[in-house]
Amino acid sequence: MSVMRSLLLAGSQSAWLRHQAMHRAFVRRAVSRFMPGTTPDDALRASDTLRARGLTTILTHLGENITTPAEADDVERHYQNLISRLPASGPETEVSVKLTQLGLDQDLDLAVEHTIALAHASAAQRRRLWIDMEASPYVDRTLEVFRRVRERQPFVGLAIQAYLHRAADDVEELATSGAAIRVVKGAYQEPADVAMPRKADVDASFFRLCDRMFADDARAAGAWVTIGTHDRNLIAALAKRAAERGVSKDGYEFAMLYGIQSGEQLRLVADGHRVRILISYGESWFPWYMRRLAERPANVAFVLRSMFAN
């Protein structure tokens, strides 16, 4: 792991740095490149704009690690309201949630019930509800919630982080059970015995996980893969591999972040691929933003330029 990435991930957990950043105008200007605003209205407007360009979307309200069951109730109400508004933004808009927003730290059963309620509301509109994966101590509990929710509402998907050493075993189970997964590289600070520190190893893992989801037995079981990367080499390699396996372009999709590589997003759409854009919104943006910078440290230069912008 590079020194810059390590510093950015460590900074994402700093309360002092969070306070400083959230009161600096130049940081807010830089953040605006990667999120359209802090409210559901901002996210829905951005979704409408992207839909007009042939792009589908996932919306997520930033925040994690709530501290009381009452806060989890509030988060569910927030998402219920958001889901109720989605028809206006097109049938291809989906929602992704973090389980620590829905009470996972307080009680696993509480998180299950909140997630099932949101999955039912989303499925009623033929939308998949996505469950984000958080730091490694949450993986087993997140998988448990996913299994229990899926038993009662199958139209649900799960993010899997390719940098975790355990990811191949997790995906093997998910592929053969016909699950929907969104493969991402991973953006938390993890020890080397838990997550791969070398980019080349993470990239290789990412390719293998997606390729496993392309396999005949996985597709026969109904498995679905959303490929969450901006890496053009991986995108090209996986599109080629899908074609070799006989997977049509509408049999998987790419996922990218709002504001990153917009040209590549449109190029993929023009080439006949499905592309879904993750739109994040909310006031709790600092940890998320620092992890985004860690994924692509070159974006730090953009922040520095923003410091001196008019």
C-alpha positions in Angstrom: 0.0 0.0 0.0 1.4 3.4 -1.0 2.3 6.0 1.7 -0.2 8.4 0.3 -3.0 5.8 0.4 -2.2 4.9 4.0 -2.2 8.5 5.1 -5.5 9.2 3.4 -7.1 6.2 5.0 -5.8 7.1 8.4 -7.0 10.6 7.9 -10.5 9.3 7.2 -10.7 8.2 10.8 -9.5 11.5 12.3 -12.1 13.5 14.2 -9.9 16.6 14.2 -9.2 16.4 10.5 -12.9 15.8 9.8 -13.8 18.9 11.8 -11.2 21.0 10.0 -12.1 19.8 6.5 -15.9 20.3 6.9 -15.4 23.9 7.7 -13.1 24.7 4.7 -14.7 26.1 1.6 -12.0 24.8 -0.7 -12.6 21.2 0.5 -16.3 21.6 -0.1 -15.5 22.8 -3.6 -13.4 19.7 -4.2 -16.0 17.4 -2.8 -18.7 18.9 -5.1 -16.8 17.2 -8.0 -17.7 13.8 -6.7 -21.2 14.4 -5.2 -24.0 16.6 -6.5 -25.1 17.9 -3.1 -26.2 16.9 0.4 -30.0 16.4 -0.1 -32.2 13.7 -1.8 -33.3 16.4 -4.2 -29.7 17.0 -5.3 -29.2 13.2 -5.9 -32.5 12.8 -7.8 -31.7 15.8 -10.1 -28.3 14.3 -10.8 -29.9 10.9 -11.5 -32.3 12.5 -14.0 -29.4 14.2 -15.8 -27.5 10.9 -16.1 -30.5 8.9 -17.2 -30.9 11.3 -20.1 -27.4 10.3 -21.2 -28.2 6.5 -21.0 -26.7 5.9 -17.6 -28.5 4.2 -14.7 -27.8 5.0 -11.1 -27.4 3.9 -7.4 -28.2 6.4 -4.7 -26.7 6.2 -1.2 -27.1 8.5 1.8 -23.7 9.0 3.4 -23.2 8.0 7.0 -22.3 5.0 9.1 -22.0 3.8 12.7 -25.1 5.3 14.2 -25.3 4.9 18.0 -28.9 4.3 18.9 -31.9 2.3 17.6 -33.8 5.5 17.2 -31.2 6.7 14.7 -31.6 3.5 12.7 -35.4 4.1 12.6 -34.7 7.6 11.2 -32.4 6.2 8.5 -35.0 3.6 7.4 -37.6 6.4 7.2 -35.2 8.4 5.1 -34.7 5.6 2.7 -38.4 4.7 2.6 -39.1 8.3 1.6 -36.4 8.2 -1.0 -37.6 4.9 -2.5 -41.1 6.3 -2.7 -39.8 9.2 -4.9 -37.8 7.0 -7.3 -40.4 6.5 -10.0 -39.9 10.1 -11.1 -36.2 9.4 -11.6 -36.7 6.4 -13.8 -37.1 2.7 -13.2 -33.3 2.0 -13.4 -32.5 3.9 -10.2 -31.5 1.7 -7.2 -30.5 2.4 -3.6 -27.5 1.1 -1.6 -27.4 1.1 2.2 -24.8 0.6 4.9 -25.8 -1.8 7.7 -24.2 0.3 10.4 -26.7 3.0 9.5 -29.5 0.5 10.1 -28.5 -0.7 13.6 -25.9 -3.4 13.0 -23.7 -2.1 15.8 -26.6 -2.2 18.2 -28.4 -5.5 17.2 -28.1 -7.7 14.2 -31.8 -8.5 14.2 -32.6 -4.8 14.1 -30.5 -4.4 11.0 -32.1 -7.4 9.4 -35.6 -6.0 10.0 -34.8 -2.5 8.7 -33.1 -4.0 5.6 -36.0 -6.4 4.9 -38.4 -3.4 5.0 -36.3 -1.5 2.6 -35.8 -4.5 0.3 -39.6 -5.1 0.1 -40.2 -1.4 -0.7 -37.6 -1.4 -3.4 -38.7 -4.8 -4.9 -42.3 -3.5 -5.1 -40.9 -1.1 -7.7 -38.8 -3.8 -9.3 -35.6 -2.3 -8.0 -32.8 -4.2 -6.4 -31.7 -3.0 -2.9 -27.9 -3.0 -2.5 -26.1 -3.6 0.8 -22.7 -2.0 1.0 -19.7 -3.8 2.6 -17.9 -2.0 5.3 -14.6 -2.6 7.1 -13.5 -6.2 7.7 -14.9 -6.7 11.2 -18.3 -6.3 9.7 -18.0 -8.9 6.9 -19.4 -11.9 8.6 -22.3 -10.0 10.1 -23.0 -8.3 6.8 -23.1 -11.7 5.0 -25.4 -13.0 7.7 -27.8 -10.1 7.3 -27.7 -10.5 3.5 -28.6 -14.2 3.7 -31.4 -13.6 6.1 -32.8 -10.7 4.0 -32.5 -12.7 0.8 -34.5 -15.6 2.3 -37.5 -13.2 2.6 -36.8 -10.9 -0.3 -34.5 -12.2 -3.1 -34.2 -8.9 -5.0 -31.2 -7.7 -3.0 -27.5 -7.4 -3.8 -24.3 -7.3 -1.9 -20.9 -5.5 -2.4 -17.8 -7.6 -2.2 -14.3 -6.2 -1.7 -11.7 -7.8 -3.9 -8.8 -6.8 -1.7 -9.9 -9.1 1.1 -8.1 -12.5 1.2 -11.4 -14.2 2.0 -13.2 -12.7 -1.0 -12.8 -15.7 -3.3 -14.4 -18.1 -0.8 -17.3 -15.6 -0.2 -17.9 -15.2 -3.9 -17.9 -19.0 -4.5 -20.8 -19.4 -2.1 -22.6 -16.4 -3.5 -22.1 -17.4 -7.2 -23.5 -20.9 -6.7 -26.5 -19.6 -4.8 -27.4 -17.2 -7.6 -26.7 -14.0 -5.7 -26.3 -10.5 -7.1 -22.9 -8.9 -6.1 -21.2 -5.7 -6.8 -17.4 -6.3 -6.9 -15.3 -3.3 -5.7 -11.7 -3.1 -4.9 -12.0 -2.0 -1.2 -11.3 1.3 0.5 -10.7 0.7 4.2 -7.4 0.6 6.0 -6.8 -3.1 6.7 -3.9 -5.2 8.0 -1.9 -7.2 5.4 -3.2 -10.5 6.8 -6.8 -9.4 6.1 -6.4 -7.4 2.8 -3.9 -7.5 -0.1 -1.6 -4.5 0.1 -0.4 -4.7 -3.5 -2.5 -3.2 -6.3 -1.5 -5.9 -8.8 -2.8 -8.6 -6.4 -6.0 -6.7 -5.9 -6.5 -6.3 -9.6 -5.9 -10.0 -10.2 -8.4 -10.8 -7.4 -10.9 -8.4 -8.9 -10.7 -10.1 -12.3 -11.0 -13.6 -10.9 -14.1 -12.7 -8.8 -15.9 -11.2 -11.8 -14.9 -14.1 -14.0 -16.3 -16.5 -11.5 -19.6 -14.7 -11.7 -19.5 -15.1 -15.5 -19.2 -18.9 -15.2 -22.0 -21.1 -16.6 -23.0 -22.6 -13.2 -23.3 -19.1 -11.7 -25.4 -17.7 -14.5 -27.6 -20.8 -14.5 -28.3 -20.2 -10.8 -29.3 -16.6 -11.7 -26.2 -14.8 -10.4 -25.6 -11.2 -11.4 -22.4 -9.1 -11.3 -22.0 -5.4 -11.2 -18.4 -4.5 -11.9 -17.4 -1.5 -9.8 -14.1 -0.1 -11.2 -12.7 2.9 -13.1 -9.6 0.9 -14.2 -9.8 0.9 -17.9 -7.5 -2.1 -18.2 -9.8 -4.1 -16.0 -12.8 -2.9 -17.8 -11.4 -3.9 -21.2 -10.2 -7.3 -19.9 -13.5 -8.2 -18.3 -15.5 -7.1 -21.3 -13.3 -9.4 -23.4 -13.7 -12.2 -20.9 -17.4 -11.9 -20.8 -17.6 -12.1 -24.6 -15.3 -15.2 -24.5 -17.7 -16.9 -22.1 -20.7 -16.0 -24.2 -22.1 -13.4 -21.7 -24.0 -10.7 -23.5 -23.4 -7.0 -22.7 -26.8 -6.9 -21.0 -25.8 -9.8 -18.7 -23.7 -7.7 -16.4 -23.0 -4.0 -15.8 -20.2 -1.6 -14.9 -20.5 0.7 -12.0 -18.6 4.0 -11.6 -18.6 6.9 -9.2 -20.3 10.2 -10.0 -17.9 12.7 -11.4 -15.1 10.2 -12.2 -14.2 9.4 -15.8 -17.4 10.7 -17.2 -16.0 10.3 -20.7 -15.3 6.6 -20.1 -18.9 6.2 -18.8 -20.3 7.5 -22.0 -17.9 5.6 -24.1 -19.1 2.3 -22.5 -22.7 3.2 -23.0 -22.0 4.1 -26.7 -20.4 0.6 -27.0 -23.6 -1.0 -25.8 -22.6 -1.7 -22.2 -24.8 -1.1 -19.1 -23.3 1.5 -16.8 -24.6 2.4 -13.4 -23.3 5.5 -11.6 -23.1 5.6 -7.8 -24.4 9.0 -6.5 -23.6 9.7 -2.9 -25.2 12.6 -0.9 -25.5 13.8 2.6 -23.7 15.8 5.3 -21.5 12.9 6.5 -19.2 13.1 3.5 -15.7 13.4 5.1 -14.8 9.6 5.7 -16.3 8.7 2.3 -14.4 11.4 0.5 -11.1 10.5 2.1 -11.6 6.9 1.0 -12.3 8.0 -2.5 -9.1 10.0 -2.5 -7.2 6.9 -1.2 -8.6 4.9 -4.1 -7.2 7.4 -6.5 -4.5 9.5 -4.9 -4.1 11.5 -8.1 -7.3 13.3 -7.1 -5.3 15.0 -4.3 -3.9 17.3 -7.0 -7.5 18.3 -7.8 -8.0 19.3 -4.2 -4.8 21.3 -4.1 -5.8 23.2 -7.3 -9.2 23.9 -5.7 -7.4 25.6 -2.8 -6.4 28.4 -5.2 -9.4 28.5 -7.4 -11.5 31.7 -7.6 
